[in-house]
Amino acid sequence: MKQAEIKELSIEDLKEKLVELTAQHEKLTLSHKVSQLENPIQIRDGRKTIARLQTEIRSRVLSTETTSL
């Protein structure tokens, strides 16, 4: 998921996507520990996408807090 796509989503959509991707990442990690994945780079990409989502959520929360002061 690209950063431009993330910025277009609402905060509720971001939270839903974060929950979905976190669950998917946990499944990938578990299946990688049991047997090798065809593409283990999926784990790294998923982790980076989760971090992007968390960063965008946090920046939006901080921007709404500063504007309400």
N, C-alpha and C positions, 0 to 999 in steps of 0.2 A: 504494500500500500504506500503510495507516494505521499509526500508532505502536503502537496496541493490538494489531494483528495481528503486528507485528514482535516485541513482547515475549512473545507466546505461543510463538514458534518456539524450537527448541533451537539450540544454537550450531552444530551441524553443518548444520542446515537453513538457518541464516542464511548460512553460508559458501557453500552450494550456490546459494542465491538470489542472493547477491552476484555469483558468477561468471556466472550466467545473465543477470542484469540488466546487468552490465558489457558482455557480448558484444552484447546487444540494443542498448545505448546506442551502442556503436561502429558497429553496422550503421546505426542511425538517423542518426548524425552523417555517415557516409559518403554515404548516400543523399541527405541534405539538401545536401551539397556538390555532388553531381552534378546533382540536380534538386530543386526545391522540394517540401517535404512538404505534405500537406493540412493537417496540424496541427503546426506547429513547436514548440508548447508541450510536446509529448511529450518533446522533448530535455531541457527544463528539469525536467519532472516526474521523468524517469528519473534525472537527476543528483541531484536532491534525495532520491530514494528510496535511491540508492546511498549517499549520505552518511548517511542514517538507519541503514542496515544497518551501515555501518562504525562508527558511533558506538555502536550497541548491542553489537557484537562487542567493541569496545575496552573498554566499561564492564564487560562480563562478565569479560573477561580480568583487568582491574584488580581487580574485586571478588574473584575467586578467588585472586589473588596476595596481597591483604591479609588474607584469611581464613586462608591457609596459613602466614602468618608467626606 
